[in-house]
């Protein structure tokens, strides 16, 4: 799946961000999302829905570079182990995802957005690993709220060790932490639980989208 976006009624943007693995598609993923943001944002955007319900994971770096304008500049999260913490951040001027001061993904033409834009995150049981990192990247951000169902429950990082007999041992060595330092080691629940009806996924009557739009419009109107 490729990232998609469109304008909904009431000045609300809708982005669906599926997972992406390393390779040619990952190289274009963040640029494609910034182009979508540019198409959605004509100066009248009142809020944005980021749909992660079909984001099954993959490469964190291009995804972080893609959502940087929405999640905000600076620290967005971290990998945390028993002894260390490895920070993720977004550099708005560069349009780059930064891990421990190294640029690991960068867009050619970063699209800026205003810092106070309300954002609704949609998640579900298919939202896993790097997809859950996207959920964590918005945790602690003002004017952000999660809708839908709980994530898969694997917000973790792993390492692989080759054994003498040729077997491969995969160990979970880190969990995710958000910008405030809160750690996540299981299912990440929504702020507002809404059952997913996959037969209406992404449609105007999708119950999760309807709930997210209702909140975005109320926040944009200052209610």
N, C-alpha and C positions, 0 to 999 in steps of 0.2 A: 504494500500500500504506500502511496505517496501522500505527503501533507496536502490538505485541502482547506479552503477557506471561502467564506461568503458573508455578505451583510444580511442580517435579519432585520425585521421591522423594529422601529424604535431606536435606530442607531447603534445596535448591538452587533459586534463582530463574532463570528464563529470559526474556530480553527480546530480541525481534527489532526492530531499529531500521533501517527502510528509509530511503532518502534522502527529502528534502523540498525543494521549491522555494519561492521567496518567494510570498506570497499568503495567502489565508484558511487553507489547511491549515497553513502554517508558523506562523501566529499561535496555533494550538491544539496544535501538535506537542509542545512542551516541557511544557505543562500535562498533556497526555495521558500522557506518560511518567512524570511525577511521580505522577500518580494510580495508574498501574500499579505503581510502586515502593511506594506506600502499601499497595496490595492485597497485594503479595508479602511485605512486611516486617511480620510480626506479632510480632517480637521473637525469633524462632527461626531467622531466615535465617542459613545457614552460609556461603553464597557465592552468586555470581551470574554467569550466562553472558550476555554481550552479543554478540548475533549480528549482524554487519555484512556478512554474505556477499551480501546483496541490496541493500546501500546503494551506489547508483550516484552519490551526490553531491547537490549542490543548495546550500542555504543553510547555512553553517557555524553561524551564531549560534544558531538554535533547537536544533540538535543539541547544541551545547556546554552550553547551559542545561539540556537534558534529562539529560545524563549527569554533570553536576556533582557530585551526591551520591555517585556511584560513583567518579569520577575524582579527586575531592578538591578542597578549597578552595585558592585561590591560583593561581599560574601553571600552565597546562596545556600551553602551547606558544607558537609565534610564527610569523609570516611573516617571512622573512629575505631581504633583497635584498643587492645588492652594497654598499650604503652604510647601510642602516637595518634595524632590527628592530622589528616591531609585535607586541606581546605579547597573547596571549589568556589570560584568567583566569576563574575562577568565584568569585563572592561567595556563600557559603553562606547568610549572613543575609538577603540580598536575593533569593536564587534567581535570580541574573542572570549572563549571559555578558558579560564586560567586555573591550572592545577599546580599548587606549590610553586607559583611564580612562572610556570612554563605555559606558553600558548599551545593548546592542543587542538583547537578548532577555531577558525576565524572566517568571518563572512567578508565578501568583497565590498559590499555597500550596506553597512549597518543602518537599520531604520530606527530612529529615535521615537520614543513615545513618552507622554507625560507621566510623571512618577505616581500620580494619584488615580490612575485609571482603574476602576473596579474590575476584578478578574474572578470569574467563576471556574473552578476546576471540576471536571467530571471524571470520576474513577469507577472502577468495578473490579470483579475478580480476575479479569484478564490483564489488569494493570500490574506489571511485575518488574522487579529488579530495576533496570534503568528507567522504566516507566514510573516506578515508585520514587526514583530520585527526582523526577520532575515534580511529583506531588510534594516532596520534601522541600524542593527549591522555592515553593510558594508559601510554605509554612512560616508563620511569623511575619508575613508581609501584611501591611495594613490594607484594608479594603479587598481582601481575598477570602473566598469561602469555598468549601468542598461540597459537592453534591453527588448523589448516586449511591453506590455500595462500596464496601470495604475492598481494599486492594488484595492482591494475591497473598501478601505476607512474607515476601522475601527481600526486604530492603537491605541487602547485604553485599559485601564484596568477598571474593574468594581468591585463593592461590592454588596452583597445581604443582604437585611434587611427583617426579618420575621415580618409581621404585625399581629395585634391581631385577625383579622378575618381569619388567615391562609394563606392569600395571601403573595406573595414574591415580594418585590420591588427591582429591579436591577438598580443600579445607576452607570453611568460612572463617575469615579472619577479621572482617570489619563489619560494622553496622553504619547506617546513615544517621547523620545529625543535621538539624536545620540551622538556620542563621542564628538562632538564640541558644544553641547548644543542646536542645532537646533531642534525645536519641530515639530511634525507631528500630525495633527488632522483630516486628510481626505485622499483622494486618493493620493498615492505616485506615481508620474509619472516616466516613464523611462527616462534615459538620451538620449536614441535613440529609438524612437517609431518604432516598427515593428509589423504589424498585425499578430495575432496568427492564424495559420491554423491547427485546431485540427486534421484534417485528416492526417497530416504529423508530428504529435507531436513526438519529440525525434528522428526522422529519419535523415539521412544525409542531406536531402534536406529541413528539417524544416527551414523556413525562419528566425526564431529568432535565432536558433542555428548557421545558416550560418553567420548572421550578427555578432554574438558574436565571432565566430571563426576568422572572418576577422579582428576584432579589436584586439583580443588576439595575433594573429600572427604578426600584425603590431607593437604592443607594445613590444613583445618579440624580434623582429628584430630591435628595436630602431628607427622605422620610425616615 
